[in-house]
Amino acid sequence: MMMSFFDQFASPSFLGIPLIAVAIALPWILFPTPPSRWLNNRLITLQTWFINRFTNQLLLPLNVGGHKWALLFASLMVFLITINMLGLLPYTFTPTTQLSLNMGFAVPLWLATVIIGMRNQPTVALGHLLPEGTPVPLIPVLIIIETISLFIRPLALGVRLTANLTAGHLLIQLIATAVFVLLPMMPAVAIMTAAVLFLLTLLEVAVAMIQAYVFVLLLSLYLQENV
């Protein structure tokens, strides 16, 4: 039974072919495309309003040089939210519960911000490794610590997203299993447990959106240090 709880995180396959590529490509098919008419429908208007508000809020602390990342950040945000929300549906697979996929997003984007900082302002980028006013005996130790913390950033991005989604899915499955077990024996307790399950599902919907926002927000903060 304990092993079956983690079967939901295994990448599905059909005829030996992994279907994670289909799960990743599916959100792009669901997005509505703007029509050729002058007036958009309500869904496209809502989507456009959400993307504009998110982009304005995210790029507010960045200078003009960082605004080139607006399209990338907005696309990544919508993509992660859609994948996380689709993963809450029954009999679906959540690709963002795989650490390899999250690290595939985190490492290249984090490395791009570091390379931009080293190319545009190498003195300022290297200055982050040594705080101003540091005593001379502590300089080697602080440089090592700041360098380690710099390289841990992409790992923290990937692990944060993976751990939050994995924990939420496990809690939902554990409580749902408890509801089915308690229903024939203690119906009243099963009903209360089902109410807790409903509230937890609402919480997981919020977590799915918040974690996507936090992932992109931290990337924008890393970019802010280097532009």
N, C-alpha and C positions, 0 to 999 in steps of 0.2 A: 504493500500500500504506500509506503513511504517513497519507493522509487517511482510509483505512478504519478505522484505529485509533481515530479520534475520532468515527466514526459512531455508536458505542454511546451517546454522550452527547447525541445529537440527540433531541429530544422526538418520540416516535412519533405518527403520526396515521392516522386511518381516514376515508376519504372527505373529506379536508381538515379533519377535526375533531381537534384535539390530544387525545391520550389521557392526558395528565399528570394530569387530574382523576380518571380511573379508577385510576391508579397511587397517587394520594394517598388515595383513599377505600377502596382494597382492604384495608389493614391493619385498619381498624375492623370489617370483615366477618369477619376471621379470629379476632378476640378471642372467647374463650368467654364466654357469659353465665351468670350464677349461676342455678341451677335453683330451683324452689320448695320443694325438699326441705330438711330440716334439715341433712343432711350433704352437703357438696360432694364432687365427684370429685377425683381427684389433680391434674388439670391446673389446675382453678380454685383448689385449695388452694395449689399451687405459685405460681401467678400472684399470689394474694393475699399470700402470704408475701414474695415478691420486692418487690412494690409497698410493703408496709409497712416492710420493711427499708430500702429505698431512701429512702422519705420520712422515716423517722426519722434516717437518716444525713445527709440533705441539710438538714433543718431544725434540726439540733442546734445550730449556732451562731446561729440567728435567734431573735429575741424573739417574743413572742406575736403581735405585729402582722404579722410575716412569715408566720405559719402559715396565713394566708388563701390563700396561693399554693400550698399543698400539692397541691391537686387539679390545678391548671394544670401545675405542674412534673412531677408523676407522669404525667399524660397525655402531655405533650410528650416525656418520656423514653421511655415505652413506644412512642409513635408513631415517634420517630426510630430506635429500635433495630429495630423491625419493618421500616421502610422500608429501612434499611441492610442488614439480613439478607436481605430478599427480593431486593435488588439483586445479591446474589452468586449467585443461581440463574441457570442458562443461559437465554438468550433473554428476559431481563427488562430493565426500565428502572429506573434508580435516580434518583428525583426529587431527592434531596439532592446529586447532582452538579451541579445547576443553581444558580449563584450567586444568581439572582433569587429562587428559593424560600427559600434559607437566609437571605438578607437580609430577605425577607418575614417570617420568624420572628424574626430578631435585632432589627431596628430597632424594631418596635412594643413588644416586651417590654423592651428596654433603655430606650426612651423612657418607658415606664410607670414603671420604677424611678426615673428622674430626676424625673418629675413628682411622684411620691409623696414623694421627698425634698424637693423645693422647696415642696410644700404643707405637709408635716408639720413639717419642721425646716429652714427655708431658711438659717438661719445656719450650721448644721453642714454642709449640702450645699454651700454656697458656700465653707466653710472648707477643703474638700478641694482647692480650686484653689490654695491658698497654704499650704505647710507652715509650722509654727510655728518661729519663730526665724530666718526668712529675712532676710538683709541687705537693707536698703532699696534699694540699687541694683539688686538682682536681682529685686525684686518684679514689675515689669512683664513681664520675660522669663519668669519662672516661671508667672505667670498665663496667658500665651499658651501655654506648653508644656503645662500641665495641661489647659487647655481643648481643645487639639488632641488630647491623649491621651484625653480624655473622649469626644470625637466619633469617635475611631478605634475605640472598643470594639465597636460593632455590626459594623463592617467586618471587624475581626479575628475576631469570632465566625463570620460567614458564610464568610470566606475560609478559615479553619482547617478547617471541616467540608468545604467543597468541595474543597480541595487534597488533604486526606488521602484522601478517597474516590476522587477522580479519579486520583491517583497509584497507589493500590492496584489499581484496575481496569486501568489501562494496563500495570502490571507483570504482572498475571495474563495479559492478552492477549498481551503480548510473549513471555513464557515459553511459553505454550501454542502460539503460532505456531512458536517454535523447536523444540518437541517434535515437531510434525507435519513440519517440514522435515528434522530430523535422523533421524527414525525409519527411513526407507528407506536412508539412507546409513550412519549410525553408530547401530545399535540400542542399544549399551551406553551411549553418551553420552545418547541420548534417554531411556533409563530413569532415569538419574541426574537429568536435567533434569526429568522428570516427578515424581521424588521432591521436588525443590526446589519445583516447582509446588504439590504437595500441602501442603508446609510453609508456603508463602506463602499458600495459601488459608486455612489455620488461623490464620495471623497476621492476615489480613484480617477474619476473623470477630471476632477480639479487637479489632481497630481499629474495626470497625463499632459494637461495644458501647461501647468506651472513648470514642470521639468523641461519641456521643450523651450519655454521662454528663458529659463535659467541657463540652459546650455548656450543659447545664442547670446544672451546678455553677458555671460562671462567671456565669450569670444570677442564681443565688442569692447569689453574693458581691457582685454589683452591688446587689442588693436589700438585703443586709446593711448596706451603707454608707448606705442611705437610710431605714431604718426604726428 
